[in-house]
Amino acid sequence: MNSFLLDGKHNNWSIIKLKHLLRKRNEKDKPELELLSVYRDYGVIPKSSRDDNHNRESLDLSNYRVVYKNDLVMNKMKGWQGSLAISRFNGIVSPAYIVCDVDESKVIPQYLHHILRSRKYIDVYKALSYGIRTDQWELHFEDFQELEVALPPRELQIKIARFIDEKVSRIHSLSDELRKKVEILKQYRSAIITTAVTKGHDPNVSMKDSKIEWLGTVPENWEVSQLGYFAEVKARIGWKGLKADEYVEDGYIFLATPNIKNREIDYVNVNFITKERYLESPEIMLNEGDVLLAKDGSTLGTVNIIRKLPKEGTVNSSIAIVRPHKEIHSLFLRYYFESNYMKHLIQAFKDGMGVPHLFQKDIKKFKIVLPPINEQIEISNFIDDKIEKIDTAMSLINQQIQKLDEYRSSLITEAVTGQIDVLKMSI
C-alpha cells in the first residue's frame, strides 16, 4: 500500500493502519431510528431519500446496527465496489453492514471518508474480496483493518476534506443535471415504445377494449392472447454446480445478465464454457431471433434479442429464452417486453416476492396484444429508427457523466496523497 500513499515529499505525514483508527460498533435494538443506506456515489444517506433502492428491510429492525454521525459504514458485500462511507446521520443499517467508531483524536472523519473512497483504495478492496460469485464477493473486516492510510497534520486534514467536499459537491451537481436529462430521454424512449407496441402507429384506426389492466384500448384488428400460445419459453434452474474456475479461454458463449443490459448484446466481456457443459442443455442453445429475458433478482425484466450470434452459445440460469413462433416478429416481442405495460406487470411480480423470480409458467401467462405480422415488422422498424437517435444521445451524456466521475476520482486521490497543494488552490 505504501507505494501510492505518499510521493516522498511529505515527511510530516504519518502512515497508520486502519485498525488503529477504527473500532467495530455492534450496538443494536434501536428500531425507531432512521433507516440508512450506503451509495457508491452519495455515501451514507437516508434510504427514504432515494426511490432507486429496492432492497427490502426486515419487518423487525431490532437487529439492525446503530450508526452515529461520523461512524464509518461499509457494505461488506459491495465494499469492492466502493460502498463505504462516513455517515453524516444517526440511524440504523442492515446487519449485513459493518459499522465502525472512528478515533477522531487521530483522524478527521471526513478526510478518512475521502481517502477510503478513492479509486486506488477501491482497487485494493477488489483484490482483497472473494466469494463464489462476483455478486457475493465479501471484503472481510480482518483484511480491511490491516490497510494503511497516510495522515497529514490535523489542520491539513481539515483543509483537504473541505477542498474535496467543495469540489465534489460541484461535480455531483453537474452529474445530477446530466442524469436528469438521461431520465427524461428514458421516459421519452419508453413512451415511444409503449405507444407503438400497444396502439400502433395509425392514430385513426378503430380501437377496442383489451380487457387488460394497465393497457386499455388496442387496435380492433389486433389479437389479445397469452404469450405461451405464440412462443416457447426455456430456462434452466441451475448448472449442476458450474463454477467460475470452469470457464475456458475460448469455447461456447455463456451469456449472463450483464451481457444483455445494453441496446446490443455484449459479446466482448463474456465467459465461455466447454462443449460438455454446452451440450448439457440443448433446449437453451441460442438461435438468432431469440429474445432473452432476465428472470431473477434486481435485473428481473431486463430484455434483449439475439440479432447476430458470432458463435454457438447458451445462457446462465438467470436468463430465460423466449423463442417466438412464426406469428410473432422477434424484434416486436423484444420491444413489447420493454413497454411500460410489461414493466408494470413485472414490477407486480417483484412486489409480491421476497426474492424476485419469474417462472417459465409465469412468462407463458403474460398477456400479449399482436398486430398482423407485417404490421409488427413495420412497428419494429419504426421503433428501431426512433430510439437509435435517443440511445445515441443518452450514450453521449453518459460519457460526460463518466468523465466527471473519473475527474472526481483522480481529484480525490491526488488531494489525499498530497499531490495537490490545497493551500494554494482556490475553492
Secondary structure, 3 states (H helix, E strand, C coil): CHHHHCCCCCCCCEEEEHHHCEEECCCCCCCCCCEEEEECCCEEEEHHHCCCCCCCCCCCCCCCEEECCCCEEEECCCHHHCCEEEECCCEEECCCEEEEEECCCCCCHHHHHHHHCCHHHHHHHHHHCECCCHHHCECCHHHHCCCEEEECCHHHHHHHHHHHHHHHHHHHHHHHHHHHHHHHHHHHHHHHHHHHHHHCCCCCCCEEECCCCCCCEEECCCEEEEHHHCEEEECCCCCCCCCHHHCECCCEEEECHHHHCCCCCCCCCCEEECHHHHHCCHHHCCCCCCEEEECEHHHCCCEEECCCCCCCEEECCCEEEEEECCCCCHHHHHHHHCCHHHHHHHHHHHHCCCCCECCHHHHHCCEEEECCHHHHHHHHHHHHHHHHHHHHHHHHHHHHHHHHHHHHHHHHHHHHCCCCCHHHCCC
